[in-house]
Amino acid sequence: MTHGMLAGKAVMITGASSGIGASAARLFASEGAAVLLMARREGALKQLAQEITAAGGRAAISAGDVAVPEDVQRAVDATRENFGALDAAFNNAGYAGEEFLPLHQLGDDTFDRTMDVNVRGTWNCLRSQIPVMLEAGKGAIVNTASTAAMVATGAPVPYVAAKHAVLGMTKAAAAEYANQGIRINALVVGTTRTEMIAQAVEARPEFEEAFVARQMQKRMADPVEIAQAALWLCSDLSSFSTGTALAVDGGLTSN
């Protein structure tokens, strides 16, 4: 595809098997990008890549866990091998835990996995993506943070801590590489109808109302609404934006 906001660009997307990541993959491809899809569920990635290809887009996959440095490096390498470049990245993979429990009732395994996916996963992505972009002298990276990066939202404590870390990492990295042509931004994402949220609401129906109670807009976001913000930050239309925390949260952090 030779037109669109990402025409001619190669973009790596993590957490691409469902939710925000899958919506971003479809949207980015429709806007001209060649997309490399990374997530742990290879079957879901293959199905999505076939869907994108059938619609006239370009897609390849690299199954893996963002918490594993070798898996991330393999995905970065696959982006270059399939598409010849890595122009942008949407580091979207996240984990909030499977139980909404008070801090003292959470186990070390929940803390470790939450930190590994959100913090180490973002770290692994940046470490592998930035050298490629330095070679090219340009690039755009978007990290998925959360309203939990700004305030205590009621999400589990490890998740709040992890998303604060993602935002801090984004700002520090943006400052380091701004003069070398690389823009690094974060999305402050509000409650979105993803698999993770659907599972929480199914387990605790009262969460449906609680999740949006503090927002100006009393609804959850559709994943594509978050993907649209990521699209802008990955595109050249946001050329003077770096180190920012772009709120896509229904007004929660403006209250």
C-alpha positions in Angstrom: 0.0 0.0 0.0 1.5 3.3 -1.1 -0.7 5.7 0.8 -1.7 6.4 4.4 -0.2 7.9 7.5 2.4 5.1 7.7 3.0 4.5 4.0 6.3 2.8 3.4 7.1 2.3 7.1 7.9 -1.0 8.9 6.4 -1.2 12.3 6.9 -3.7 15.1 3.9 -4.3 17.4 4.0 -6.3 20.6 1.0 -7.7 22.4 -0.5 -8.0 18.9 -2.6 -11.2 19.3 -5.6 -9.4 20.7 -7.1 -6.2 22.0 -5.2 -2.9 21.4 -2.3 -4.6 19.7 -4.5 -6.5 17.2 -6.5 -3.3 16.5 -3.3 -1.4 15.9 -2.0 -4.1 13.5 -5.1 -3.8 11.4 -5.2 0.0 11.5 -1.4 0.5 10.8 -1.6 -1.9 7.9 -4.6 -0.1 6.5 -2.5 3.1 6.7 0.3 1.7 4.6 2.6 0.1 7.2 4.2 -3.3 6.9 3.6 -4.8 10.4 5.6 -7.3 12.4 3.3 -8.9 15.0 4.8 -10.2 18.2 2.9 -12.0 21.0 3.1 -15.4 22.7 0.1 -16.9 21.0 1.5 -17.9 17.6 -1.9 -19.3 16.3 -3.6 -16.0 16.9 -0.7 -14.1 15.2 -0.9 -16.3 12.1 -4.7 -15.7 11.8 -4.3 -12.0 12.2 -1.4 -11.8 9.7 -3.5 -13.8 7.2 -6.4 -11.4 7.7 -4.2 -8.4 7.0 -2.6 -10.0 4.0 -6.0 -10.9 2.5 -7.0 -7.3 2.9 -4.0 -6.2 0.8 -1.6 -5.4 3.6 1.8 -6.7 4.6 2.3 -8.6 7.8 4.8 -11.1 9.3 4.9 -12.7 12.7 7.5 -13.5 15.4 6.0 -15.4 18.3 7.6 -14.8 21.7 7.6 -13.3 25.2 8.7 -9.6 25.6 10.1 -10.6 29.0 12.7 -12.7 27.2 15.5 -10.6 25.6 16.2 -13.2 22.9 12.6 -13.3 21.8 12.5 -9.5 21.4 15.7 -9.4 19.5 14.4 -12.1 17.2 11.3 -10.0 16.5 13.4 -6.9 15.7 15.6 -9.0 13.4 12.5 -10.4 11.7 11.1 -6.9 11.1 14.3 -6.0 9.2 14.5 -9.3 7.4 10.9 -9.2 6.1 10.6 -5.5 5.5 14.2 -4.1 5.3 13.8 -1.6 8.1 12.4 -0.8 11.5 10.8 2.7 11.3 8.5 2.6 14.3 7.5 0.4 17.2 4.4 0.1 19.3 5.5 -1.6 22.6 2.0 -2.6 23.8 2.4 -5.9 25.6 1.1 -5.7 29.2 0.1 -7.8 32.1 -2.1 -6.7 35.1 -2.2 -10.0 37.0 -5.1 -12.4 37.2 -6.4 -11.4 40.7 -7.5 -7.9 41.9 -6.3 -8.4 45.5 -4.8 -6.2 48.2 -1.0 -5.9 48.2 -0.5 -8.2 51.2 -2.5 -11.0 49.5 -0.6 -11.0 46.3 2.2 -13.5 45.8 5.7 -13.0 44.5 4.9 -14.7 41.3 2.2 -12.0 40.5 4.7 -9.2 41.3 7.5 -10.8 39.2 5.3 -11.5 36.2 3.8 -8.0 36.2 7.2 -6.4 36.4 8.7 -8.8 33.8 6.1 -8.1 31.1 5.5 -4.4 31.7 8.9 -3.1 32.8 11.5 -5.6 31.6 9.4 -6.1 28.5 9.6 -2.4 27.6 13.3 -2.3 28.5 14.0 -5.3 26.3 12.1 -3.7 23.4 13.9 -0.4 23.7 17.3 -2.0 24.0 16.8 -4.0 20.8 14.9 -1.3 18.8 17.0 1.8 19.4 20.3 0.5 17.9 18.4 -0.2 14.6 16.9 3.3 14.6 20.3 4.9 15.5 21.7 3.3 12.3 18.9 4.8 10.3 19.1 8.1 12.1 15.4 8.2 12.8 12.5 6.3 14.4 9.4 6.5 16.5 8.6 4.4 19.5 5.3 4.3 21.5 5.1 2.5 24.8 1.7 1.6 26.3 1.4 3.0 29.8 -1.9 3.5 31.7 -3.8 5.9 33.9 -2.1 3.7 36.5 1.1 5.5 35.5 -0.4 8.7 36.9 -2.7 7.8 39.7 -3.6 4.9 42.0 -6.5 3.6 39.9 -7.5 0.6 42.0 -5.6 -1.7 39.8 -3.2 -4.1 41.7 -0.2 -2.4 43.3 2.4 -4.1 41.1 0.6 -3.0 38.0 0.5 0.6 39.2 4.2 0.5 40.1 5.1 -1.1 36.8 3.2 1.5 34.7 4.8 4.3 36.6 8.1 2.7 35.6 7.2 2.5 32.0 6.4 6.2 31.9 9.6 7.1 33.6 11.6 4.9 31.2 9.8 6.6 28.3 10.7 10.1 29.4 14.3 9.2 30.2 14.9 7.4 26.9 13.2 10.2 25.0 15.6 12.7 26.5 18.6 10.5 25.6 17.8 10.0 22.0 15.9 13.2 21.0 18.9 14.7 19.2 19.5 11.5 17.3 16.3 11.5 15.4 14.4 9.0 17.6 11.1 10.0 19.2 9.8 8.0 22.2 6.3 8.6 23.6 3.8 6.9 25.9 0.1 6.4 25.8 -1.8 6.9 29.1 -4.5 4.5 28.4 -7.8 4.4 30.2 -10.0 1.3 30.7 -10.4 -0.5 27.4 -12.5 -3.5 26.4 -9.6 -5.9 26.0 -9.5 -9.6 27.0 -7.8 -8.7 30.2 -10.6 -6.3 31.2 -13.3 -8.7 30.0 -12.0 -11.4 32.3 -11.9 -9.1 35.3 -15.5 -7.9 34.6 -16.6 -11.5 34.2 -15.1 -12.5 37.5 -16.4 -9.3 39.3 -19.3 -7.7 37.5 -19.2 -4.7 39.8 -16.0 -3.7 38.1 -17.9 -2.6 34.9 -19.2 0.5 36.6 -16.2 1.0 38.9 -13.7 1.1 36.1 -15.3 4.2 34.5 -16.6 5.9 37.6 -13.7 8.5 37.8 -13.8 9.3 34.1 -15.5 12.2 32.4 -16.7 9.8 29.7 -18.6 7.1 31.4 -17.7 4.2 29.1 -14.7 2.0 28.2 -12.6 2.7 25.2 -12.8 0.5 22.1 -9.3 -0.9 21.4 -9.2 0.9 18.0 -9.6 4.3 19.8 -6.3 3.6 21.5 -4.7 2.3 18.3 -5.6 5.6 16.6 -3.6 7.6 19.1 -0.7 5.2 18.7 -1.0 5.6 14.9 -0.5 9.4 15.2 2.5 9.0 17.5 4.1 6.5 15.2 3.5 8.8 12.1 5.4 11.8 10.9 2.4 13.9 11.8 3.7 13.9 15.4 7.2 14.9 14.4 7.5 17.5 17.3 6.2 15.2 20.0 8.6 13.2 22.2 8.8 12.3 25.9 5.1 12.9 26.1 2.4 11.0 28.0 -0.6 11.2 25.7 -3.8 10.6 27.6 -6.4 8.5 25.9 -8.5 7.9 29.0 -11.9 9.4 28.8 -10.8 12.4 30.9 -9.8 10.4 34.0 -6.4 12.1 34.5 -8.0 15.6 33.8 -10.3 15.3 36.8 
